[in-house]
Amino acid sequence: MRQLVHDLRTELAGPGGREWFLALGTLVLVVLWLYLGSPAFFVRTWGDALRDDPRLDWYRFLYYHVNALVLLGAVPLAVMRFGFGVGPASLGIRIGDARFGLRALALGVLLVTPIIYAGSFDPAFQREYPLTKLAGGSPGTWVLWELTYLLYYLGWEAYFRGTLLFGLRPCFGTPGALAFQTAISTLVHLGKPLGETLGAAPAGFLFGALALRTGSVLWPLLLHWYLGALMDVLAFRHAAGFLP
């Protein structure tokens, strides 16, 4: 046992420490986010004090999204930068190949729009999205909600298509890094509508491929955000009876 502990310390302090952090250490941050950063945790902790506040539902998801930005986005990037000397640009936090990215984004919008429209007829999606129905109070609250939602996508893409994918690529290779980030991002979708969870695997793979091709998380981020915002709009309007 003592030898095992010694070997682990040696490995963590050596060149392989980065891969240990990415493959296992960052998963601790994901678990912390899912439990301590969740809307349910917010309600359990502060719900009684805010019981009479009509914006409680908004606050709990704002808490969830800010924690995604911090725990999935900022903390892993900071550890990689200050702990292992890997700067954000090396992890896809840059513009990258904008010409290809814009073309891919336009094509992605054309392809996913009819898929999201068809999916928005599913009552499960209508119950799930938007996460807070307060978003539909007015055009202003809707815009504010989607900007709040952007915090979530920033953290998500910075982690899965940034830190995890680019960080593991030197050790795991391109197929291994793509497969790893796709598997973890798909598992995090458990509990979502079935169609979303099933679609998370191919989407995660394609988003990862786009990040690698452009050298940037920006383009999968914009496409992912568009996908989520469009589902919000269509699911809400379907549930309200505004769409055929």
C-alpha positions in Angstrom: 0.0 0.0 0.0 2.8 2.4 0.9 4.5 1.6 -2.4 1.2 2.3 -4.2 0.8 5.7 -2.5 4.4 6.5 -3.4 3.9 5.6 -7.0 0.8 7.7 -7.2 2.5 10.7 -5.8 5.4 10.3 -8.2 3.0 10.0 -11.2 0.9 13.0 -10.1 4.0 15.1 -9.6 5.4 14.1 -13.0 4.5 14.6 -16.6 1.4 12.4 -16.2 -0.1 14.6 -13.5 -1.9 16.7 -16.1 -3.7 13.6 -17.5 -4.6 12.4 -14.1 -6.2 15.8 -13.3 -8.1 15.9 -16.6 -9.3 12.3 -16.6 -10.2 12.1 -12.9 -9.7 15.4 -11.1 -12.0 17.4 -13.3 -14.7 14.7 -12.9 -14.8 15.7 -9.2 -15.7 19.3 -10.4 -18.5 17.9 -12.6 -19.9 16.0 -9.6 -19.6 19.1 -7.4 -21.5 21.0 -10.0 -24.2 18.4 -10.4 -24.8 18.2 -6.6 -23.7 21.4 -4.9 -24.2 23.6 -8.0 -27.6 22.3 -8.8 -31.0 24.2 -8.7 -32.2 21.7 -6.1 -29.2 22.5 -3.8 -30.0 26.2 -4.1 -33.6 25.6 -3.1 -32.6 23.4 -0.2 -30.1 26.0 1.1 -31.8 29.3 0.4 -35.4 28.4 -0.6 -36.9 29.2 2.8 -35.4 32.7 2.8 -36.7 33.3 -0.7 -40.0 31.5 -0.4 -42.0 34.6 -1.1 -39.8 35.9 -3.9 -41.5 35.4 -7.3 -38.1 35.2 -8.9 -36.9 32.1 -6.9 -37.2 29.9 -10.0 -35.0 32.3 -11.9 -32.4 32.5 -9.1 -32.0 28.8 -8.8 -31.1 28.4 -12.5 -28.9 31.5 -12.4 -27.0 29.7 -9.6 -26.8 26.6 -11.7 -25.4 28.4 -14.7 -22.9 30.5 -12.8 -21.6 27.4 -11.2 -21.2 25.8 -14.6 -19.1 28.7 -15.7 -17.0 28.6 -12.6 -16.6 24.9 -11.8 -16.5 23.6 -15.4 -15.0 26.6 -17.1 -12.8 28.8 -15.0 -11.4 26.3 -12.4 -10.0 23.7 -14.8 -8.6 26.4 -17.1 -6.9 28.0 -14.1 -5.4 24.7 -12.9 -4.1 24.0 -16.4 -2.6 27.4 -16.7 -1.0 27.9 -13.2 -0.6 24.2 -12.3 0.7 22.7 -15.6 1.7 25.8 -17.6 -0.9 25.1 -20.4 -2.4 28.4 -21.5 -6.1 28.9 -22.5 -5.2 29.3 -26.2 -3.8 25.8 -26.3 -7.1 24.5 -24.9 -9.2 26.1 -27.6 -10.0 29.4 -25.9 -9.4 31.5 -29.0 -11.1 32.4 -32.3 -9.3 29.8 -34.3 -10.2 29.2 -38.0 -13.0 31.7 -38.3 -13.6 31.2 -42.0 -14.2 27.5 -41.6 -16.0 28.1 -38.3 -18.5 30.5 -39.9 -19.3 28.1 -42.8 -19.7 25.2 -40.3 -21.9 27.3 -38.1 -24.2 28.3 -41.0 -24.4 24.6 -42.2 -25.1 23.5 -38.6 -27.9 26.0 -38.2 -29.5 24.7 -41.4 -29.2 21.1 -40.3 -30.3 21.3 -36.7 -33.2 23.8 -37.1 -35.7 21.2 -38.6 -34.5 18.6 -36.1 -35.1 20.9 -33.1 -38.5 21.9 -34.6 -39.5 18.3 -34.8 -38.3 17.6 -31.3 -40.2 20.5 -29.9 -43.5 18.6 -30.4 -42.4 16.1 -27.8 -44.2 16.9 -24.5 -41.1 16.0 -22.5 -39.2 18.8 -24.2 -42.1 21.2 -23.6 -42.1 20.4 -19.9 -38.3 20.7 -19.7 -37.7 23.9 -21.7 -37.2 26.7 -21.0 -35.9 25.6 -17.7 -37.7 28.5 -16.0 -41.1 29.4 -17.4 -40.5 32.9 -16.0 -38.4 33.4 -19.2 -41.7 33.8 -21.1 -42.9 36.8 -19.1 -41.8 39.4 -21.7 -39.4 39.8 -24.6 -37.0 41.5 -22.2 -37.0 38.6 -19.7 -36.6 36.2 -22.6 -33.5 37.9 -23.8 -32.1 38.1 -20.3 -32.8 34.4 -19.8 -30.9 33.4 -23.0 -28.0 35.6 -21.9 -28.0 33.9 -18.5 -28.2 30.5 -20.4 -25.0 31.6 -22.2 -23.1 31.4 -19.0 -23.9 27.7 -18.8 -22.8 27.1 -22.4 -19.6 29.0 -21.8 -18.7 26.7 -18.9 -19.8 23.6 -20.7 -17.9 24.1 -23.9 -14.8 25.5 -22.2 -14.7 22.2 -20.3 -15.8 19.5 -22.6 -14.6 20.8 -26.0 -11.8 22.9 -24.5 -9.9 21.7 -21.4 -10.9 18.0 -21.6 -10.6 17.5 -25.4 -7.5 19.6 -26.1 -5.9 18.7 -22.8 -6.2 14.9 -23.3 -5.4 14.9 -27.0 -1.6 14.7 -26.6 -1.9 11.6 -24.3 -5.1 9.9 -25.6 -4.8 10.8 -29.2 -7.6 12.4 -31.2 -9.9 9.4 -31.2 -9.4 8.8 -27.5 -9.9 12.4 -26.5 -13.0 12.7 -28.7 -14.5 9.5 -27.3 -13.7 10.4 -23.6 -15.3 13.9 -23.7 -18.3 12.6 -25.7 -18.9 9.8 -23.2 -18.7 12.1 -20.2 -20.9 14.8 -21.7 -23.5 12.2 -22.8 -23.6 10.7 -19.3 -24.2 14.2 -17.8 -27.4 14.4 -19.9 -29.0 11.5 -17.9 -32.3 12.7 -16.5 -33.0 14.9 -19.5 -35.6 14.0 -22.1 -34.7 10.7 -23.8 -34.3 12.3 -27.2 -31.9 14.8 -25.8 -29.8 12.1 -24.1 -29.7 9.9 -27.2 -28.7 12.9 -29.3 -26.0 14.0 -26.9 -23.5 11.3 -28.1 -23.5 12.2 -31.8 -23.7 15.9 -31.0 -20.9 15.7 -28.6 -18.7 13.9 -31.1 -19.5 16.5 -33.9 -19.0 19.5 -31.5 -15.7 18.0 -30.5 -14.7 17.5 -34.2 -15.6 21.0 -35.0 -13.5 22.3 -32.1 -10.5 20.3 -33.2 -10.9 21.4 -36.9 -11.2 25.1 -36.0 -8.8 25.0 -33.0 -11.5 26.8 -31.0 -14.5 26.1 -28.7 -16.2 29.3 -30.0 -17.9 27.6 -33.0 -19.4 24.6 -31.1 -20.3 27.1 -28.4 -22.3 29.3 -30.8 -24.0 26.3 -32.4 -24.8 24.7 -29.0 -26.3 28.0 -27.7 -28.4 28.4 -30.8 -29.7 24.9 -30.5 -30.7 25.5 -26.8 -32.2 28.9 -27.4 -34.2 27.6 -30.4 -35.6 24.7 -28.3 -36.6 27.1 -25.6 -38.6 29.2 -28.0 -40.2 26.4 -29.9 -41.0 24.2 -26.9 -42.5 27.2 -25.0 -44.7 28.3 -28.0 -45.8 24.7 -28.6 -46.8 24.3 -25.0 -48.7 27.6 -25.1 -50.5 26.5 -28.3 -48.9 29.2 -30.5 -47.4 26.8 -33.0 -49.2 24.1 -35.1 
